[in-house]
Amino acid sequence: MAPCCRTWAIRTSPLPSCVAGVAKSLEREQAELQGDAQPSTSQEGVDSSTSEYWQELISTPDSELFGSRARSASDAAVLRRKGHLKEQDKFINFLQEMHRTHTCLEVMQKVEQWALEHHRSPRSSRLKRMVPSLGSFFTPLRLVDAFMEYDEFFALSRRHFIPPNFAELRHILNIAQIHASATSLRLVTFDADGTLYADGAHMQHDNEMIGHVIDLMRAGVHVAIVTAAGYPNEPERFEERFDGLLAALRYQPKAVVNRFHVMGGECNYLLRVDRGRLAFVPDSEWKSEFMASWREDDIHELLETAERLLLEGAERLRLPVSVVRKERAVGVVPSAPTIYEVLEELALTVHAGLLAGPTPNLPFCAFNGGNDVFVDVGNKSIGLEALMRYVGVGPAQALHAGDRFTDSGNDVATRDCCSIIWVANPEETDFFIKILLADIEKREGRWGNGGPPASAQ
């Protein structure tokens, strides 16, 4: 069957109007997080120089955040709240439970100590025993400093009756991870829809993330966009999605441009810029032996099984759908209005069925995209591991930004191979990358060999 075009619309989670976060003083030196670093207890005041970023973020109109995505049944049309299913994370839930018996500061002090122990001994740490599903921390995390930074803006420590919610704890973890990663960062990867730009949109010329991406590369950091969208033998289809960024790259030195890549189909295609155009990197140059061992017969059988499970699940849920079949992916798109929980049920049903299917050793990703449910061969973790080998970086030197780290999300697998930040929308991505760039500028005192930030030119 000829590949069909689909619009990827990965579900993001709009922020409550009262939730965003606060940036720490950009004048304060980032402490080195090496060796026997001790939990931090600093309570210095916070410079308000980055507060305008938060003001801009929390003033975003509702309509821009909701878009056309399938809403949760628990969402009222006027509420900027995420349904429970979109706030799934056992570690963050564990932090929430701790607030029943601890103050915010006590939680962060204890968890920072436990996280440091887990960083050193991830298989036998106390935190692993308390949260068995917890993956690795590839860097130490100064959670107390991140909390102080956030607390200055949202007064978490001065709230008597309302503990931090899921999004606020997610923001604190993001801030801690950004400050930690900035010390040795060499690769940043981004999900596309819902992270770099709105669901179903493209990276147009006016996207503020274009300047940030170029700034990262000018500072010597490799940047890759890792997306579920896959267009075999059609690099122009990828170019359509990132045309604004590619146009800006034409004015950058070759050394900077060579640090940019696109990975499509979760992990199946890698592209680089060649004379201003995207071109596929030959599989032999970057794919691992494991990826090269996947048999076409097994891939066909996996996709056939996935399509059958998708249709059976849709019929059980009384959801009319149309099927989209591609070289290494298959999915269904509802042809009638539905809610998020139905798509979540369908994604998890297919995932469970494939684990018990005829090709259990072939990796796959079954995920709820917010407007559809798809199954791809492979996953982003496999792709990122291959990409890290290709550009020569280790797990502690890589950072992935995405919006889908729930059980049915296609970003969650990246936690196995590198540090992550979890964003709810492109506005959050823009803010957190601004903090990252400020930290890198402090670290380097310069911008690689590329001159000042693109945003200053």
C-alpha angles and dihedrals in degrees: 000000000000114000113266126216116244134182111232113217108172112194115254128187118238116224123245108250090246094052129081117099140236134264122234121236110288088211093066115095115242106242116231112256098208137134113328097008110167126223110275124241102176117144100182118153118264124239113235092215092112097038092101088068090060093044090054092047098050093045093060109126117252093240091060092054100044099045116162099314123133106266126221118255086239092058118098110207092244098046124095092211134125121230116246093253091061091055099059116144124126094206094052090044087053090054090050091053091051089060089068089073105017138056118246092257093048090052093052094045093052096041092048089057092046092046091053090052090047091050089058099039109019095170099050105028126128089240091055090055092051095043105027094183093056115124128206129302106219093193135029112261124220095210095166093057090046090050092051090050092051095039093059090066103034103029095227092161091052096052110103102186108021117068121200112288127223095271093049092052089047089054092050091051090049093052092049091048094048093052090047096046095047091071095070106006118154104154132039120182127190135200109228118218112054092007108057096017140359120291112281093008131110132234098267127190094263095055108125091213090070091073092045093051091051091046090055092051092046087055089058097261120135114230127200133176109218111196138167090227110106128189110171113208091358109100089161089067090059090046090058090058095050102028095129093053093044091052090053092048090061088075095051129092116264091247089060096043091051089065093066126090139163122214114197136188090033091284108347104094133038122193134185134186115267118179092335096312133093115252131181117253109229110257091234090064099057116007118102123237088253092056092045090054095064108117120223090225090057091047091052092048092049092052092045091052092045092051091050092049092047093052094044091050093047090051091050090051091045090237117149109218143171120224124235115195124188137169094275104007142056129188147157129237118202114242092199132046114279141165133251095252092060092053090046091053091049094050094049092045092055092045092055092045094051093050087060093039133107096273104047093152095058109089118231142169120225109186145166108238095188093247098037145010120238140179118209129187108249125358141246094267091061090046094049093049090054091046092050090053090047094055094033105244134134130227094265090054096054132078128186123201118199144144102222113069096135123112091272097038125111095222096060094083091064090072088076094064111027147003118287143200118207115216130182100208143351091274090063091047090053091052098046093046089053088058090047093051091049090052092049091049090053091048096050103027085213142048104253111260093317102084127232124350117290089237089063095054 
